Structures are given as structure tokens and as C-alpha cells.
Amino acid sequence: MPKLVYVLNGPNLNLLGQRQPEIYGDETLGDVERDCTALAAELGLEIRFLQSNWEGQIVDWIHEARGTAEGIAINPGAFTHTSVAILDALHAFEGPVIEVHVSNVHKRESFRHRSYVSLRADGIIVGCGTQGYALALRRIALLTKDRP
Ligand code: DQA
């Protein structure tokens, strides 16, 4: 049976490919979902690929992932830098968590240099463009490979 992985996206990522393409590139979130779905099949994973502009919705999805998913790849968008609630929810999740940022947040404004989610993440992928999602899935596949 494929292992379930949640791929969670926070606010404004629905506008990927449209907003600030000089920072975030031309690929849409739909393109990312398609590529992740294809890669997941190769890796023996099944993904639930989700996006919300609402913090509480993301918290609810993390709760849903508890006990059902093997891992979480998460790009929390701007909530990265503000959300203790998402951090706390991730602390209640037992599997690997990989944090993804399309842009290199460390080359940007100083308020983007702090991440609450990094206090829980097992790995962080920044500045690799949308390829970061694929790297996160590969990492989760490796970290969960010995689990039944
Ligand atoms: C982002 C970086 C965040 O600082 C920003 O608020 C986003 C996207 C990224 O993928 O580079 O919305 O998470």
C-alpha cells in the first residue's frame, strides 16, 4: 500500500505562477501538484495536495494527518513567520516534516528569516524553486522507507 503524505500549502500559493514570477517563477500550483503526483507514484507514496489561505484550515489538515499520514511536506507561506498555531499542530504530528520555500527567504526581508515551523521541521528546503517540493517528497520517502 502506498504511504500517505500530506503536501500542504499556505496563503497566496494558489497564485503561484501569477504573483511575483521574478521571485516565485512561472510554474503554477497545479503544475507542482501534477509533478508531485507523478513523483509520488514512482516513490511508492500517495499524496494529498492541499492549499488554503486560512491558518485554521491548515491546522485542521495537520490534525487530520495525525495517525493517517507518514509525513508532511509544508510550505506555510507567510504563516511560516507568524504561526505558533501551525508549529504547535506540527508538534502533535509524529512523522517527518519537511519545510519548503520556493524562494530563498534568507536573501529577502529580515522578517522572512525567522520560521516558527523550522523549530519542528526535520529538514528545510529553501530557494530551490518549485523543485523543492520534489526534494521534500524524496526526503520523506527515504525517512519512512523502513516503516511497515
Ligand atoms: C514562501 C516564502 C514566504 O516568506 C512567503 O510569505 C510566501 C512564500 C516561499 O515559498 O518562498 O508566501 O513560503
Backbone and ligand atoms as CSV (ligand in chain L), in Angstrom:
chain,resi,resn,atom,element,x,y,z
A,1,MET,N,N,0.836,-1.206,0.000
A,1,MET,CA,C,0.000,0.000,0.000
A,1,MET,C,C,0.872,1.257,0.000
A,2,PRO,N,N,0.587,2.229,-0.869
A,2,PRO,CA,C,1.404,3.452,-0.847
A,2,PRO,C,C,1.263,4.191,0.484
A,3,LYS,N,N,2.342,4.830,0.878
A,3,LYS,CA,C,2.319,5.612,2.114
A,3,LYS,C,C,1.758,7.000,1.825
A,4,LEU,N,N,0.871,7.430,2.716
A,4,LEU,CA,C,0.217,8.727,2.509
A,4,LEU,C,C,1.086,9.873,3.027
A,5,VAL,N,N,1.235,10.890,2.181
A,5,VAL,CA,C,1.982,12.099,2.565
A,5,VAL,C,C,1.099,13.317,2.280
A,6,TYR,N,N,1.012,14.199,3.252
A,6,TYR,CA,C,0.290,15.458,3.029
A,6,TYR,C,C,1.270,16.497,2.486
A,7,VAL,N,N,0.851,17.189,1.437
A,7,VAL,CA,C,1.628,18.316,0.905
A,7,VAL,C,C,0.756,19.553,1.108
A,8,LEU,N,N,1.142,20.374,2.076
A,8,LEU,CA,C,0.294,21.498,2.496
A,8,LEU,C,C,0.881,22.827,2.037
A,9,ASN,N,N,0.011,23.676,1.568
A,9,ASN,CA,C,0.418,24.997,1.068
A,9,ASN,C,C,-0.406,26.082,1.728
A,10,GLY,N,N,0.281,27.122,2.166
A,10,GLY,CA,C,-0.383,28.216,2.853
A,10,GLY,C,C,-0.804,29.347,1.934
A,11,PRO,N,N,-1.041,30.520,2.524
A,11,PRO,CA,C,-1.669,31.627,1.810
A,11,PRO,C,C,-0.886,32.112,0.599
A,12,ASN,N,N,-1.656,32.470,-0.400
A,12,ASN,CA,C,-1.167,33.078,-1.646
A,12,ASN,C,C,-0.468,32.091,-2.579
A,13,LEU,N,N,-0.274,30.868,-2.118
A,13,LEU,CA,C,0.391,29.905,-3.011
A,13,LEU,C,C,-0.542,29.445,-4.131
A,14,ASN,N,N,-1.833,29.705,-3.975
A,14,ASN,CA,C,-2.762,29.488,-5.095
A,14,ASN,C,C,-2.441,30.413,-6.273
A,15,LEU,N,N,-1.678,31.480,-6.002
A,15,LEU,CA,C,-1.307,32.428,-7.072
A,15,LEU,C,C,0.084,32.152,-7.638
A,16,LEU,N,N,0.647,31.010,-7.296
A,16,LEU,CA,C,1.962,30.657,-7.827
A,16,LEU,C,C,1.905,30.695,-9.362
A,17,GLY,N,N,2.925,31.265,-9.982
A,17,GLY,CA,C,2.939,31.406,-11.450
A,17,GLY,C,C,2.338,32.723,-11.913
A,18,GLN,N,N,1.584,33.372,-11.006
A,18,GLN,CA,C,0.975,34.662,-11.364
A,18,GLN,C,C,1.585,35.799,-10.547
A,19,ARG,N,N,1.799,35.560,-9.244
A,19,ARG,CA,C,2.308,36.658,-8.403
A,19,ARG,C,C,3.838,36.630,-8.402
A,20,GLN,N,N,4.421,37.798,-8.507
A,20,GLN,CA,C,5.879,37.975,-8.419
A,20,GLN,C,C,6.669,36.832,-9.069
A,21,PRO,N,N,6.477,36.617,-10.376
A,21,PRO,CA,C,7.182,35.495,-11.027
A,21,PRO,C,C,8.703,35.621,-10.963
A,22,GLU,N,N,9.185,36.870,-10.798
A,22,GLU,CA,C,10.643,37.055,-10.680
A,22,GLU,C,C,11.172,36.436,-9.377
A,23,ILE,N,N,10.273,36.247,-8.410
A,23,ILE,CA,C,10.670,35.607,-7.143
A,23,ILE,C,C,10.256,34.138,-7.114
A,24,TYR,N,N,9.022,33.870,-7.563
A,24,TYR,CA,C,8.465,32.525,-7.382
A,24,TYR,C,C,8.427,31.680,-8.657
A,25,GLY,N,N,8.793,32.281,-9.804
A,25,GLY,CA,C,8.831,31.504,-11.049
A,25,GLY,C,C,7.485,31.450,-11.758
A,26,ASP,N,N,7.440,30.683,-12.828
A,26,ASP,CA,C,6.271,30.648,-13.729
A,26,ASP,C,C,5.352,29.457,-13.494
A,27,GLU,N,N,5.828,28.479,-12.758
A,27,GLU,CA,C,5.008,27.282,-12.577
A,27,GLU,C,C,3.825,27.577,-11.659
A,28,THR,N,N,2.695,27.008,-12.002
A,28,THR,CA,C,1.513,27.176,-11.155
A,28,THR,C,C,1.483,26.076,-10.084
A,29,LEU,N,N,0.598,26.266,-9.097
A,29,LEU,CA,C,0.458,25.229,-8.070
A,29,LEU,C,C,-0.099,23.941,-8.692
A,30,GLY,N,N,-0.903,24.110,-9.731
A,30,GLY,CA,C,-1.413,22.934,-10.461
A,30,GLY,C,C,-0.269,22.144,-11.106
A,31,ASP,N,N,0.703,22.873,-11.663
A,31,ASP,CA,C,1.884,22.198,-12.239
A,31,ASP,C,C,2.629,21.433,-11.147
A,32,VAL,N,N,2.781,22.087,-9.999
A,32,VAL,CA,C,3.514,21.452,-8.891
A,32,VAL,C,C,2.767,20.191,-8.439
A,33,GLU,N,N,1.453,20.299,-8.334
A,33,GLU,CA,C,0.662,19.135,-7.899
A,33,GLU,C,C,0.821,17.980,-8.889
A,34,ARG,N,N,0.771,18.310,-10.180
A,34,ARG,CA,C,0.917,17.266,-11.213
A,34,ARG,C,C,2.279,16.575,-11.083
A,35,ASP,N,N,3.339,17.377,-10.942
A,35,ASP,CA,C,4.688,16.801,-10.836
A,35,ASP,C,C,4.839,15.975,-9.556
A,36,CYS,N,N,4.273,16.490,-8.472
A,36,CYS,CA,C,4.359,15.757,-7.196
A,36,CYS,C,C,3.598,14.431,-7.272
A,37,THR,N,N,2.450,14.456,-7.934
A,37,THR,CA,C,1.648,13.231,-8.043
A,37,THR,C,C,2.412,12.171,-8.830
A,38,ALA,N,N,3.067,12.595,-9.921
A,38,ALA,CA,C,3.838,11.650,-10.750
A,38,ALA,C,C,5.026,11.101,-9.954
A,39,LEU,N,N,5.731,11.985,-9.264
A,39,LEU,CA,C,6.900,11.535,-8.496
A,39,LEU,C,C,6.470,10.618,-7.351
A,40,ALA,N,N,5.381,10.979,-6.696
A,40,ALA,CA,C,4.901,10.175,-5.568
A,40,ALA,C,C,4.657,8.732,-6.013
A,41,ALA,N,N,4.058,8.558,-7.184
A,41,ALA,CA,C,3.775,7.208,-7.687
A,41,ALA,C,C,5.087,6.432,-7.850
A,42,GLU,N,N,6.116,7.107,-8.365
A,42,GLU,CA,C,7.438,6.461,-8.515
A,42,GLU,C,C,8.020,6.050,-7.174
A,43,LEU,N,N,7.777,6.876,-6.162
A,43,LEU,CA,C,8.382,6.657,-4.843
A,43,LEU,C,C,7.540,5.747,-3.945
A,44,GLY,N,N,6.395,5.309,-4.466
A,44,GLY,CA,C,5.518,4.466,-3.645
A,44,GLY,C,C,4.754,5.261,-2.602
A,45,LEU,N,N,4.515,6.526,-2.906
A,45,LEU,CA,C,3.753,7.385,-1.992
A,45,LEU,C,C,2.432,7.763,-2.639
A,46,GLU,N,N,1.473,8.104,-1.769
A,46,GLU,CA,C,0.229,8.710,-2.256
A,46,GLU,C,C,0.181,10.089,-1.600
A,47,ILE,N,N,-0.175,11.123,-2.373
A,47,ILE,CA,C,-0.177,12.443,-1.736
A,47,ILE,C,C,-1.583,13.019,-1.637
A,48,ARG,N,N,-1.766,13.807,-0.593
A,48,ARG,CA,C,-2.927,14.714,-0.513
A,48,ARG,C,C,-2.350,16.105,-0.634
A,49,PHE,N,N,-2.621,16.742,-1.758
A,49,PHE,CA,C,-2.021,18.039,-2.075
A,49,PHE,C,C,-3.062,19.117,-1.815
A,50,LEU,N,N,-2.806,20.019,-0.864
A,50,LEU,CA,C,-3.838,20.941,-0.392
A,50,LEU,C,C,-3.290,22.361,-0.265
A,51,GLN,N,N,-4.159,23.322,-0.446
A,51,GLN,CA,C,-3.772,24.739,-0.259
A,51,GLN,C,C,-4.900,25.464,0.431
A,52,SER,N,N,-4.542,26.339,1.375
A,52,SER,CA,C,-5.546,27.219,1.980
A,52,SER,C,C,-4.928,28.559,2.344
A,53,ASN,N,N,-5.765,29.574,2.284
A,53,ASN,CA,C,-5.359,30.906,2.739
A,53,ASN,C,C,-5.691,31.116,4.219
A,54,TRP,N,N,-6.223,30.070,4.863
A,54,TRP,CA,C,-6.720,30.173,6.236
A,54,TRP,C,C,-5.858,29.335,7.179
A,55,GLU,N,N,-5.368,29.990,8.194
A,55,GLU,CA,C,-4.477,29.329,9.154
A,55,GLU,C,C,-5.151,28.120,9.817
A,56,GLY,N,N,-6.412,28.325,10.263
A,56,GLY,CA,C,-7.111,27.250,10.971
A,56,GLY,C,C,-7.323,26.028,10.092
A,57,GLN,N,N,-7.535,26.245,8.810
A,57,GLN,CA,C,-7.707,25.121,7.893
A,57,GLN,C,C,-6.419,24.281,7.825
A,58,ILE,N,N,-5.301,24.979,7.828
A,58,ILE,CA,C,-4.019,24.255,7.774
A,58,ILE,C,C,-3.809,23.469,9.071
A,59,VAL,N,N,-4.159,24.091,10.192
A,59,VAL,CA,C,-4.086,23.383,11.482
A,59,VAL,C,C,-4.968,22.128,11.428
A,60,ASP,N,N,-6.194,22.264,10.904
A,60,ASP,CA,C,-7.107,21.111,10.824
A,60,ASP,C,C,-6.527,20.007,9.943
A,61,TRP,N,N,-5.908,20.380,8.835
A,61,TRP,CA,C,-5.314,19.349,7.956
A,61,TRP,C,C,-4.156,18.633,8.644
A,62,ILE,N,N,-3.394,19.368,9.445
A,62,ILE,CA,C,-2.289,18.721,10.174
A,62,ILE,C,C,-2.866,17.725,11.193
A,63,HIS,N,N,-3.951,18.118,11.852
A,63,HIS,CA,C,-4.607,17.185,12.786
A,63,HIS,C,C,-5.096,15.940,12.047
A,64,GLU,N,N,-5.659,16.161,10.865
A,64,GLU,CA,C,-6.175,15.053,10.053
A,64,GLU,C,C,-5.026,14.095,9.677
A,65,ALA,N,N,-3.855,14.675,9.439
A,65,ALA,CA,C,-2.698,13.862,9.039
A,65,ALA,C,C,-2.204,12.971,10.180
A,66,ARG,N,N,-2.497,13.370,11.426
A,66,ARG,CA,C,-2.067,12.558,12.581
A,66,ARG,C,C,-2.708,11.189,12.493
A,67,GLY,N,N,-1.880,10.163,12.574
A,67,GLY,CA,C,-2.439,8.813,12.580
A,67,GLY,C,C,-2.799,8.288,11.199
A,68,THR,N,N,-2.829,9.148,10.181
A,68,THR,CA,C,-3.151,8.637,8.836
A,68,THR,C,C,-1.987,8.805,7.870
A,69,ALA,N,N,-1.201,9.872,8.028
A,69,ALA,CA,C,-0.125,10.153,7.074
A,69,ALA,C,C,1.233,9.784,7.657
A,70,GLU,N,N,2.138,9.428,6.760
A,70,GLU,CA,C,3.509,9.078,7.178
A,70,GLU,C,C,4.388,10.314,7.311
A,71,GLY,N,N,4.067,11.347,6.522
A,71,GLY,CA,C,4.914,12.538,6.544
A,71,GLY,C,C,4.152,13.740,6.032
A,72,ILE,N,N,4.738,14.910,6.279
A,72,ILE,CA,C,4.142,16.162,5.803
A,72,ILE,C,C,5.231,16.992,5.137
A,73,ALA,N,N,4.942,17.450,3.912
A,73,ALA,CA,C,5.747,18.497,3.276
A,73,ALA,C,C,4.892,19.750,3.368
A,74,ILE,N,N,5.462,20.823,3.861
A,74,ILE,CA,C,4.642,22.020,4.074
A,74,ILE,C,C,5.371,23.280,3.638
A,75,ASN,N,N,4.677,24.047,2.809
A,75,ASN,CA,C,5.088,25.429,2.527
A,75,ASN,C,C,4.034,26.311,3.170
A,76,PRO,N,N,4.312,26.822,4.358
A,76,PRO,CA,C,3.271,27.577,5.073
A,76,PRO,C,C,3.106,29.013,4.578
A,77,GLY,N,N,3.834,29.401,3.521
A,77,GLY,CA,C,3.738,30.773,3.031
A,77,GLY,C,C,4.065,31.741,4.156
A,78,ALA,N,N,3.349,32.845,4.217
A,78,ALA,CA,C,3.643,33.869,5.230
A,78,ALA,C,C,3.396,33.383,6.661
A,79,PHE,N,N,2.563,32.332,6.831
A,79,PHE,CA,C,2.335,31.803,8.191
A,79,PHE,C,C,3.621,31.228,8.789
A,80,THR,N,N,4.575,30.901,7.935
A,80,THR,CA,C,5.898,30.453,8.396
A,80,THR,C,C,6.435,31.363,9.490
A,81,HIS,N,N,6.258,32.666,9.239
A,81,HIS,CA,C,6.930,33.674,10.060
A,81,HIS,C,C,6.076,34.176,11.217
A,82,THR,N,N,4.846,33.661,11.307
A,82,THR,CA,C,3.914,34.193,12.315
A,82,THR,C,C,3.200,33.133,13.152
A,83,SER,N,N,3.116,31.894,12.657
A,83,SER,CA,C,2.112,30.996,13.230
A,83,SER,C,C,2.634,30.010,14.270
A,84,VAL,N,N,2.384,30.347,15.532
A,84,VAL,CA,C,2.655,29.399,16.615
A,84,VAL,C,C,1.640,28.250,16.539
A,85,ALA,N,N,0.428,28.542,16.043
A,85,ALA,CA,C,-0.616,27.508,15.960
A,85,ALA,C,C,-0.201,26.387,15.003
A,86,ILE,N,N,0.395,26.742,13.876
A,86,ILE,CA,C,0.858,25.706,12.933
A,86,ILE,C,C,2.034,24.945,13.544
A,87,LEU,N,N,2.928,25.657,14.207
A,87,LEU,CA,C,4.037,24.977,14.896
A,87,LEU,C,C,3.500,23.974,15.916
A,88,ASP,N,N,2.552,24.398,16.738
A,88,ASP,CA,C,2.008,23.501,17.769
A,88,ASP,C,C,1.339,22.283,17.146
A,89,ALA,N,N,0.605,22.499,16.055
A,89,ALA,CA,C,-0.049,21.371,15.382
A,89,ALA,C,C,1.002,20.392,14.857
A,90,LEU,N,N,2.075,20.922,14.279
A,90,LEU,CA,C,3.130,20.046,13.754
A,90,LEU,C,C,3.813,19.274,14.882
A,91,HIS,N,N,3.906,19.884,16.058
A,91,HIS,CA,C,4.477,19.165,17.206
A,91,HIS,C,C,3.617,17.953,17.590
A,92,ALA,N,N,2.330,18.016,17.246
A,92,ALA,CA,C,1.434,16.892,17.564
A,92,ALA,C,C,1.450,15.814,16.475
A,93,PHE,N,N,2.242,16.020,15.432
A,93,PHE,CA,C,2.355,15.045,14.334
A,93,PHE,C,C,3.651,14.270,14.518
A,94,GLU,N,N,3.579,12.950,14.380
A,94,GLU,CA,C,4.760,12.153,14.727
A,94,GLU,C,C,5.766,11.913,13.611
A,95,GLY,N,N,5.310,11.951,12.364
A,95,GLY,CA,C,6.210,11.599,11.255
A,95,GLY,C,C,7.108,12.749,10.841
A,96,PRO,N,N,7.927,12.496,9.814
A,96,PRO,CA,C,8.807,13.559,9.334
A,96,PRO,C,C,8.065,14.738,8.725
A,97,VAL,N,N,8.597,15.911,9.003
A,97,VAL,CA,C,8.047,17.163,8.460
A,97,VAL,C,C,9.172,17.857,7.692
A,98,ILE,N,N,8.918,18.145,6.421
A,98,ILE,CA,C,9.892,18.888,5.627
A,98,ILE,C,C,9.261,20.221,5.230
A,99,GLU,N,N,9.963,21.290,5.576
A,99,GLU,CA,C,9.507,22.657,5.274
A,99,GLU,C,C,10.085,23.067,3.914
A,100,VAL,N,N,9.227,23.638,3.077
A,100,VAL,CA,C,9.644,24.034,1.726
A,100,VAL,C,C,9.364,25.521,1.525
A,101,HIS,N,N,10.332,26.221,0.961
A,101,HIS,CA,C,10.098,27.575,0.464
A,101,HIS,C,C,10.632,27.668,-0.952
A,102,VAL,N,N,9.791,28.146,-1.837
A,102,VAL,CA,C,10.173,28.268,-3.248
A,102,VAL,C,C,11.331,29.262,-3.379
A,103,SER,N,N,11.212,30.393,-2.701
A,103,SER,CA,C,12.246,31.433,-2.776
A,103,SER,C,C,13.280,31.219,-1.676
A,104,ASN,N,N,14.424,31.860,-1.845
A,104,ASN,CA,C,15.426,31.832,-0.775
A,104,ASN,C,C,15.084,32.937,0.217
A,105,VAL,N,N,14.355,32.535,1.252
A,105,VAL,CA,C,13.864,33.519,2.234
A,105,VAL,C,C,15.008,34.263,2.922
A,106,HIS,N,N,16.182,33.664,2.950
A,106,HIS,CA,C,17.321,34.297,3.638
A,106,HIS,C,C,17.960,35.429,2.837
A,107,LYS,N,N,17.620,35.488,1.549
A,107,LYS,CA,C,18.101,36.595,0.711
A,107,LYS,C,C,17.109,37.742,0.704
A,108,ARG,N,N,16.018,37.586,1.425
A,108,ARG,CA,C,14.911,38.547,1.359
A,108,ARG,C,C,14.807,39.348,2.660
A,109,GLU,N,N,13.669,39.986,2.888
A,109,GLU,CA,C,13.498,40.849,4.058
A,109,GLU,C,C,13.787,40.074,5.353
A,110,SER,N,N,14.261,40.804,6.359
A,110,SER,CA,C,14.673,40.125,7.594
A,110,SER,C,C,13.496,39.428,8.285
A,111,PHE,N,N,12.246,39.926,8.109
A,111,PHE,CA,C,11.129,39.247,8.777
A,111,PHE,C,C,10.905,37.843,8.218
A,112,ARG,N,N,11.472,37.563,7.035
A,112,ARG,CA,C,11.322,36.202,6.474
A,112,ARG,C,C,12.422,35.257,6.958
A,113,HIS,N,N,13.362,35.768,7.738
A,113,HIS,CA,C,14.484,34.932,8.168
A,113,HIS,C,C,14.111,34.045,9.347
A,114,ARG,N,N,13.046,34.432,10.044
A,114,ARG,CA,C,12.613,33.617,11.178
A,114,ARG,C,C,11.459,32.717,10.763
A,115,SER,N,N,11.566,31.442,11.104
A,115,SER,CA,C,10.490,30.491,10.817
A,115,SER,C,C,10.116,29.750,12.082
A,116,TYR,N,N,8.840,29.852,12.490
A,116,TYR,CA,C,8.372,29.037,13.604
A,116,TYR,C,C,8.377,27.560,13.236
A,117,VAL,N,N,8.020,27.284,11.984
A,117,VAL,CA,C,7.901,25.890,11.531
A,117,VAL,C,C,9.257,25.178,11.572
A,118,SER,N,N,10.339,25.936,11.373
A,118,SER,CA,C,11.677,25.325,11.412
A,118,SER,C,C,12.010,24.734,12.780
A,119,LEU,N,N,11.316,25.201,13.834
A,119,LEU,CA,C,11.551,24.646,15.169
A,119,LEU,C,C,11.081,23.197,15.267
A,120,ARG,N,N,10.244,22.780,14.307
A,120,ARG,CA,C,9.758,21.392,14.277
A,120,ARG,C,C,10.273,20.612,13.062
A,121,ALA,N,N,10.593,21.325,11.993
A,121,ALA,CA,C,10.913,20.633,10.734
A,121,ALA,C,C,12.123,19.718,10.882
A,122,ASP,N,N,12.058,18.570,10.215
A,122,ASP,CA,C,13.205,17.656,10.173
A,122,ASP,C,C,14.162,18.044,9.057
A,123,GLY,N,N,13.669,18.798,8.093
A,123,GLY,CA,C,14.500,19.290,7.002
A,123,GLY,C,C,13.859,20.527,6.425
A,124,ILE,N,N,14.689,21.367,5.829
A,124,ILE,CA,C,14.200,22.638,5.280
A,124,ILE,C,C,14.800,22.797,3.891
A,125,ILE,N,N,13.946,23.086,2.918
A,125,ILE,CA,C,14.416,23.285,1.542
A,125,ILE,C,C,14.015,24.690,1.120
A,126,VAL,N,N,14.991,25.538,0.896
A,126,VAL,CA,C,14.699,26.928,0.524
A,126,VAL,C,C,15.433,27.292,-0.754
A,127,GLY,N,N,14.757,28.102,-1.575
A,127,GLY,CA,C,15.431,28.697,-2.726
A,127,GLY,C,C,15.694,27.744,-3.868
A,128,CYS,N,N,15.058,26.606,-3.892
A,128,CYS,CA,C,15.231,25.642,-4.999
A,128,CYS,C,C,14.061,25.723,-5.969
A,129,GLY,N,N,13.308,26.819,-5.893
A,129,GLY,CA,C,12.147,26.952,-6.774
A,129,GLY,C,C,11.117,25.879,-6.450
A,130,THR,N,N,10.269,25.592,-7.427
A,130,THR,CA,C,9.225,24.593,-7.179
A,130,THR,C,C,9.802,23.176,-7.094
A,131,GLN,N,N,11.056,23.015,-7.525
A,131,GLN,CA,C,11.709,21.702,-7.383
A,131,GLN,C,C,11.814,21.294,-5.913
A,132,GLY,N,N,11.734,22.280,-5.018
A,132,GLY,CA,C,11.816,21.993,-3.591
A,132,GLY,C,C,10.767,20.979,-3.132
A,133,TYR,N,N,9.609,20.991,-3.763
A,133,TYR,CA,C,8.559,20.036,-3.373
A,133,TYR,C,C,8.988,18.601,-3.682
A,134,ALA,N,N,9.611,18.422,-4.850
A,134,ALA,CA,C,10.072,17.077,-5.235
A,134,ALA,C,C,11.172,16.611,-4.284
A,135,LEU,N,N,12.061,17.537,-3.922
A,135,LEU,CA,C,13.140,17.182,-2.990
A,135,LEU,C,C,12.549,16.768,-1.643
A,136,ALA,N,N,11.506,17.474,-1.229
A,136,ALA,CA,C,10.863,17.144,0.051
A,136,ALA,C,C,10.244,15.743,0.004
A,137,LEU,N,N,9.585,15.425,-1.108
A,137,LEU,CA,C,8.969,14.091,-1.217
A,137,LEU,C,C,10.033,12.996,-1.200
A,138,ARG,N,N,11.144,13.254,-1.901
A,138,ARG,CA,C,12.231,12.255,-1.912
A,138,ARG,C,C,12.763,12.044,-0.496
A,139,ARG,N,N,12.900,13.112,0.244
A,139,ARG,CA,C,13.406,13.025,1.616
A,139,ARG,C,C,12.429,12.257,2.519
A,140,ILE,N,N,11.147,12.534,2.360
A,140,ILE,CA,C,10.140,11.831,3.176
A,140,ILE,C,C,10.128,10.342,2.815
A,141,ALA,N,N,10.267,10.036,1.520
A,141,ALA,CA,C,10.306,8.624,1.102
A,141,ALA,C,C,11.470,7.912,1.780
A,142,LEU,N,N,12.626,8.591,1.825
A,142,LEU,CA,C,13.801,7.980,2.455
A,142,LEU,C,C,13.600,7.805,3.966
A,143,LEU,N,N,13.084,8.841,4.591
A,143,LEU,CA,C,12.931,8.797,6.048
A,143,LEU,C,C,11.881,7.787,6.505
A,144,THR,N,N,10.971,7.417,5.613
A,144,THR,CA,C,9.892,6.492,6.016
A,144,THR,C,C,10.069,5.103,5.405
A,145,LYS,N,N,11.187,4.875,4.736
A,145,LYS,CA,C,11.285,3.626,3.942
A,145,LYS,C,C,11.284,2.363,4.806
A,146,ASP,N,N,11.749,2.444,6.041
A,146,ASP,CA,C,11.789,1.224,6.871
A,146,ASP,C,C,10.535,1.032,7.710
A,147,ARG,N,N,9.596,1.956,7.539
A,147,ARG,CA,C,8.345,1.783,8.304
A,147,ARG,C,C,7.427,0.824,7.559
A,148,PRO,N,N,6.748,-0.053,8.287
A,148,PRO,CA,C,5.870,-1.021,7.619
A,148,PRO,C,C,4.716,-0.343,6.878
L,1,DQA,C1,C,7.337,31.426,0.677
L,1,DQA,C2,C,8.166,32.489,1.391
L,1,DQA,C3,C,7.313,33.295,2.367
L,1,DQA,O1,O,8.114,34.288,3.019
L,1,DQA,C4,C,6.200,33.993,1.625
L,1,DQA,O2,O,5.368,34.682,2.529
L,1,DQA,C5,C,5.414,33.071,0.757
L,1,DQA,C6,C,6.115,32.030,0.015
L,1,DQA,C7,C,8.137,30.695,-0.415
L,1,DQA,O3,O,7.683,29.658,-0.872
L,1,DQA,O4,O,9.201,31.188,-0.837
L,1,DQA,O5,O,4.216,33.225,0.600
L,1,DQA,O6,O,6.924,30.459,1.631
